[in-house]
Amino acid sequence: MSKLLTDLIERRARLWEKTKAHLDATDAAEFDGQAQETWVGMNGELIELDARIDEIGAAEERTKRLADRRVESGSGDLPDGQHQTGPSAADKFRALARGEIKSVDFKAPGAYQSALKRWHGERRDVLISGTAGAIVPDSFLGRLYEHMIDSSAIRQTNVTVLTTAGGEDLQVPKTTAYSAATIIAEGAPITESDPAFAQVVLGAFKYAILVQVSSEALTDNGIEDLEGFLARQGGQALANGSGAHFMTGTGAAQPLGVVTASTLGVTGGAAVVGAFTADNLIDLAYSVIEPYAGRATWMMRRATEGAARKLKGSDNNYLWQPGLVAGTPNTLLGRPVVSDPNVAAVGLGAKSVIFGDMSTYYIRDVSGVRVERSDEFAFSTDLVTFRFILRTDGDLIDTSGSVKHYIGNAA
């Protein structure tokens, strides 16, 4: 961990102590005017520090991973003693950039996915592809998937990702209720109590983006610069489009979002006017049963996280605590918090806070990200067009209460 990252984490910890002192010294009835302005400034700085720490931490993790795992073209050892056969993903990208080939499928590498355990522990990724072994997570491929994950909050959790070679409908059993044993009198017949199942069909909705680069940029700036630019543009665009649907999609001609599919955990009280109290969040956390609760993640937008930072439990300690070590998240009631702008703002009837085990949400990716080049599409303007395509779908496969939401009520 670099000194810069260490300094930022320590700075956030010091600022949080000052913020708590300010909140403790301000009576709720007096929380307006200068007191409110000071709080807004402190909270804004905390949010900026969170973003900066995440950005630098991800960059350092990516640099270390690439340094540890980079394999020279056509030679070297892959993780777990595997050997590379054929061109690497970097070779394929360079051939694409030079116009030697027109299309490449970049499959999510198993080694790269396993490196994304981060603070959630083991990810439940199932990779089904036509390649033997994992592809080297080299520069372009690593950057592409890094940007996809950084720009899609649900992919930052322990969500289950299925990568299939084809795009035919994938049927997955869906749990809607569990069996329950009952007391049976002596000699009485034992009644059945079977778990209830339904069927989820994961399809392959196509998300696509065109990125255009001038022929001068291709010639003058070098392949490495182009790798970073295209990986960022393509990865962020695909993640922003699909990520919004993974959160709040309706399931009609688009993925069914985890917020949409979640079940009710807590409804705000009449005096709350849409906002939540500390008791509401505690009740929401305990509405999710074990073992789901032990693997659960909070999801909300940043402004909502700011409101949660003000809250204390009955022990007079704040529910929210900052991550004090690089790679560890901010926590709320001891569980990680992931921010997503697609979660509704606090309001009447709004599902503004989500809590649950995201491994029960399944994302199905088809093959990987397909990247194609065209010199003819924008021939008259001398632009080279790169097309990024991701076929994917998502659904919550356990609606028995693995993921729950808080909803604001009217006064």
N, C-alpha and C positions, 0 to 999 in steps of 0.2 A: 504494500500500500504506500502510495507516494505521500510526501510531506504535505502537499497541497490538499489531498483528500483528508488526511488526518486533521489538518487545521480547520477544514470546513466542518467536519463532524464535531470537533470540540467547540467551534463557534456556535453551531446549532444547539449543542447542549447548554452552553452558557446563556444563549438567548432564551431558551425554553425556561430556564430557572428564573430569569428576569420577567418573562411573561407570566409565569405562575405567581410571582411576587406581586405583580401589578393586578392580576385578577383577584388574588387574596385580599389585597388592600382596598379594593373597590367594592362598595356595597352595590348589590344588584339594582337597587332603586336609583342609584346615582350613576349607573352605567350609561352615560350619554355625554355629549359635548367632548371635552378634552380627554376624558377617560376612554370613551369609545374611539376617538381618533388615534390615541396611543395604541390601543388594542389592534385596530385595523392595520396600523403600520407594522407592529410586531408580527402579527399573523402573516402579513404579506411577505415580510422578510423570511419567516420560517418556510413559507411555500417556495420562495425563490431558492433558499438553501437546499430544500428537499430536492428540487429539480436539478440543481447544480451538482449535488452529491450523486444523484442517480446517473447523471450524464457522465461525470468523470469516472465513477465506479464502473459503469458499463464499458467505457473506452479502455480503462486499464485492464479489465477482465478480458476484453477482446484482444488487446495487444499481447497479453500473456498467453492466451490460448493459441493465437496464431504463431507466436514464437516457439511454444512448446510442441505444436503439432504440424507446423508447415513441413511439407515434403517437396523436395525438388521434383520438377516435372519428370515423370516416368521412372522415378527411383525412390528408394527410402522405405521406411516401415510405417505402416498405419498403426493406430492404437490396437492393443491386444494381439500384437504379433501378426496382423494381417498385412498382406503385400498389395500394393497398388498395381493394377493391370490396366493399361491403356492411359489415355490422356486424363489429367486432373481437371477439376472444374475450372481452374484458372486457365489451363490450356484451351479449354473449350470457349471460355469467354474471350480470350485474346483472338482466337480464330473468328469468333462472331464479330468482334470490334473491327477486325481487319477486312471483313467482308468475305472471308474464305468459306464460311458456312452461314446459313440464314436462320437457324433455329436451334435452341438448346433447351432441354428440360433439366432444371436444377432441382434435384431431389433433396429433401431435408435430410442431412446426414445424421446417422445414429449417434456418432461421437459428439457432434455439435449439440444435439438435443440433450444428451446426458449431461453435458456441461452446463445446461440451464437449470440444474436443480436449484441453484441459488438458495434462498432462505426458506423455500417451501419443502425441502426434502426431495425424495425420489419422485420424479415425474412419471405419470402413467402413459407413456408414449408407446404405441404399437406401430411399428414400421413394416408395411407390407409392400415391397417393391421388387422389381425384376432384376435388381443388381445384386451381386454377391458381395456381402460385406458393406461397410460404411464408406461413404465417399469422404475424401480428405476435406476438412472444413477450412479451405484456404481462403484467400483474401475476398474475392467477390462473393462466393457462396456464403461465407461467414457473415459478411456485412449485410447481405440481402436479408437473411433470416433474422439477424440482430435487429435491423430496422423494423421488420415485420412484427417482432415480439415487443419491442419498445413502444411501438405505436398502437398496439392492440392490448388493452389492459387484461382481458380475459386470458390471453396467451402468457401473461406474466404469472399466472397462478398455477396450481397443480392440475389444470384442466387436462382431460384425456384427449390426445391427438391420434387419430387413425389415419395413416397414409396408405392409400390403396393404389394399385397400378392402373386400374380402370375406373370409369365413372358410372358403372351400372348401379342401380339402387342397392343400398346396403341396409339390410334389415337388422335392427338391434332390439333385443328385449327391453321393455320399459317397466320398471317396478312402480306400482301405484299403491300397494299396501302390503304389509307383512303378516305372517301367521301369528296367532296368539294362542297360547295354551290356557286352558280353563280347568278349574277344579271339577273332577268327576267323582260322583258318589260310588261307593263300592258296588260292583256288579252292574253299574249303569254303562250304556254304550258310549264309546268315545266319539265325540263329534269331530268332523273334519274342520280344519282351519288352514286353508291353502293360501299362499301368497298370491296377490293379484298382479297379473302381468298384462301389459298391452304391447303394441308393436310400434317402434319408431322406424321410419324409413329415412335414411340419410341420403340425399341426392347429391347433386354437383352443380350448384349455381356458379355461373361464370362471372368473375370480376376481372376487368381489364383496364389498362391505361396505356396511352401512347406517350413516349418521351422522345423529343426531337433534339438532335445535336447537330450543329453546323459541321460541314466537312472540314473547316479550318480547325475547329476544336479537336476533331479526331486526329488531325495531322499534327497539330502543334503542341497539344497538352500532354500527350503520352497516355498509355493504357492505364497506369495506376490511378491518375486523376480521374479518368473516365469511369473506372471501376467504382470508386467511392460515390461519384455523382449519380450514376445509374442505380446503384444499390440503394442509395437513400431515396431517390425519387420513386423507384418502383416499389420498394419495400413499404414505404410510408403510405403510398397511395392505395395499395392493395389492403394493407392493414386497416387504414381509416375506413374504407368502404365496407369490408367484411366485419370489422370489429364493432361497428355501430349496430349491425344486425345481430351479431353474437350477443349483444346486450339487450336490445329492445326490439328485435325483429318480430314480425307478426306470425311467421310461419306460412304465410300465403305468398307464394312466388319469391320467398326469401327465407333464410334460416329463422328458426324460432329462438328468440333471445332468452338468456338465463333470467333476466328480470321478468319478462313476460310469463315464463313458465314457472317461476317460483311460487311458493304458497305463502299465504298470509301468516305472519308471525305475531305482529303487534300492530294495533291501531291506536293512534294518538288519542289522548283524552280530550274532553270538551274544552278544557282551559288552555290547551296547548296551541290551538289555532294552526295546525299543520306542522309545527316544529316538534322536535322530540326532546324528552328529558333524559337524565341519566338513568332513571328507572326504566324508561322505554327501551334503551339500548341494552341494559342488563337483561330485561325480559326477552328481548329479541335473541340475545346470545343463548339464553337457556331454553328457548323454544326449539332449538336445533338439538336433537338427541345425540348421544355418543353412539358410534364413534365419529359421526359426522362433525361434531363440534370440535373435536381434537385436531381436525384437519381443515378447519374452516378459515375463510378469508372474508374480511369486510370489503365491500365495494361501494363507493359513493363518489360524487364529484368533489373537487377541491374545496369549494365554498362550504359544502356540507361538512367536510373534514374539519374546516376551521371552526364551525359551530360546535363540533364534538370536542374540540380541544378545551373548551371552557368548562366542561362538565366534570363534576366530582361525584364519587360514590359515597356511601354512608360512612366509610372510614376516612373521609375528607381528603382522599388522594385522587389525583386526576385520572380519568379513565384512559386518556391518551398519553403515550410515552414515545419519545423520539428514539430511533435506532442509534445506538452509540458506537457501533462497529460497522466498518464498510461491508456492504453486502447484506446487512440485516435491515429489515423494514421498520417503519414506524408501526406501533401497535396500539390497538384499542382493546381494552380488557384482555390483554395478553395475546391477541391474535393479529396477524398482519393486516395492514390497510393498503388497498390498491385504489388509486384515483382513476375515474373514468368519466369524461364529460358527458357521456351518453346516458348516465343515470340521471333521473329527473331531479330537479332542484326541490328543496324542501317546499312543500305547499299542500293545500287542502286536496286530499284524495291522491296525492303523488306517492309513488313507490320510490322514496328517496334514499333508502339504506337497504343494502342487500347483505346477508350473512349466511354462509354455508360452505359445504364441501364442494369446491368447483371441479373435483375429479369426476363428479357425476354428470358434468356437462361434457358432451362429446363433440369434438370438432373433427370432421372428416375432410381431409385434403386429398385431392386426386393427383397422384404422381409427384407433383412438386410445382414450382413456378416455371412456366414456359416463357422463355425470352426469345424474341424473333427480331430480325433486322430487315428493313426494307430501304433500298436506295432509290426506289421508283415512286414511293407514295408522295414525297414532297420534292420531286425532281426539279420543278421549276424554281424552287427557292434554295436549292443546293443544301437541303437538310437531310440528314440520315435519321430515320425513324426506328425506334426500338419499341416493341410491343411486349408488355408484361401481362400474362394471363394466369389467374389462379382459379381453379375449380374447387369449391368447398361447400360445406353445409354444417349446421350445428343444431343440437337439441339437448334438452335436459332428460336424461334417461332414468331418473329416479325422482318421482313427484310425490313420494311418501313423506317428504319433509326434509330432504337433504339441504335444500336452499330455501331460505325464507326472507320475507321483506317486511319492512316497516312502512306503513301507509299513514299519511297525515289525515286527521279528521277535522271536521268543521267545529267552530266555537259554538 
